């Protein structure tokens, strides 16, 4: 079905805006996906602070070119959905990878993050990362570990000195 010129311009502007404001985006191929699965996926990605669009390949190619992004031609063949991530990049990748594992009708084509094109395998590796709050907690744990060990070592040393003085004073008291 043909789209009017105004609608094409609106979509092109929307794609350019999403590309420029997102931190990363991931492209997937879909065929035979049910509306229920599509809505569930959109809802999941929305909860992660992202958006999901079914795109027209020719308009997406123009928007990418205008944004200075070059992707392999295979990323824009067949049916295409783009998941845009704003905050939780691994979360959006995980949602798309999860549904791709669940449904044979969805295939990850690749992604784009920090000026670098990602292959489908790299997107899956990104999806395997723990969620952002878990990574932050692990990082804080690493930062706190040396301080905790130093405090424990100092407390242990002080305890040993106190025990030596206590033993010496008990020995003196027993001798008197």
N, C-alpha and C positions, 0 to 999 in steps of 0.2 A: 504494500500500500504506500503510495507516494505521500510525502510530507510537504506541506507548504513551506515556502521560503522563510516566512516569519518564524515558524516552529523550528526549522533547522537552525536559524540564528539563535533562538532561545536555548536550544539544546547545546549548541556550540559554546555559548557564553557560560552555561551551567557547567559543562565539562571543564572549561578553562578555569573557572572559579574553584571547582573541586580540586583540580590538579595543583593550583597555586596555594590553596589553604591547607591541604592535607600534608601530613608528615610522610606518608607512604601510601601506595596503592597496590592492590593485587588484582590480577586479571584471571578470570576463570571462564571456562567454556561450559555451557549448559545445553542440554537437549532433553526434552521429555520430563523436565522437572515439574512437579505439581505446584499449583498456586499455594497450597498449604505449606510445602517445604520452602518455597520462595519467601513467603511472609514470615515464617519462623526464622529463617536466615536473616532477613532484613531486621527483624526485631532484636535478634541476638547481637548483630553488629551495631545497631542503634544503642543498645545498652552499654556497649563497649566504647561509645563515643565516636562511632564511625557511621558511614552511610554506604549503601549498596545500590548501584544503578545498573539496569540493563541498558547497554549503549549501542548506538549505531556505529559500526566499525569505521565508516568513512569519516563521520563527524569526530569520532574519538581520535583518529589519525591526524586530522587537521588540528584539533585542540592540542595534541601532544607535540606536533611539529611547531605550532605557534608558541608553545611553552618551552621549546628548546630541548625536548626529550626525544631521544631516538630509541625505539624498541625493535626487537626482531619482528619481521613481517608476520611470522606465525602467531604472534600474540593477538593479532587483529584479524584472524581468519575464523570463519564460522560464527557461532553465537558467542557473545561476549558480555560478561558482567564484570563490573569493576567495584571492588570494595575499597573505599577510601578510609584510611586510619588517621585519626588526629592525635590521640593520646596513647592509647594502648595498642601499639603496633603488633607485638606478638599475639595479643588477644584476638585481633581481627584475622591475622594469619591463621591462628589456631581454629577459629570458627569456620573459616573457609576450608581449611585442610580437613577438619572434622567431618563436615558435610560431604566433602569429596571422597573421604574414606567410607562414609555411610552409603552414599548413592553413586552408582556407576555412571549416572547421567551428568555428573559434574567433574570436571578435570581442571586442575590448576595449570594455567598457562605460564605464569611468572609474576614478577612484581617489580616495583621501583621504590628505592629508599635511599635517601641522602646522596642523590646523584649517581647511583649505581643500579644497573639492571640485575635483577635476581632471577635465576632459573627456577623451574618448578621444584627441584630438589632443595635449593637454598631456601625457598619459601617454606617448605616442609620442615627444614632444620630450624628456621626462625619460629615456626609454630610449636616446635618442641620445647622452646624456652619456657621457663616458669612465668606466671603472670607478673606484671610489674610490682605489685605490693610484695610478692614473695622475694623477688630479686632485691628490692630495697631492704627488706628485713635481713636477707643473707649478707648484704653489703654492710649493714650496720653491725651485724654480729661479728663480721671480720674486723671492723674498726674497733669494737669493744674488747675483743679477745686479748690483745697485748696489754691493755690497761688492767683487765681482770687478772691476768697472770702476774703482772708486776705487783699488784695489790696483794695477791695471794702469797707471792714469794716474800714480800716485806713482812706480812703478817706472820708467816711461818718463821722467819728469822727472828722477829721480836719475841715470838712465843718460845723459841729455843733459848734465847737469852734469859727470859723470865724463868724458864724451867731450870736453867743452870743456877741462877741466883737463888731460886727457891730451894733447890737441892743443897746448895752451899749453906744457906741460912738454917735449914733443917739439920745439917751435919753439925754446925756450930751450936745449935740449940741442944742437940743430943749430947755433945761433948761437955757442955756446961752443967 
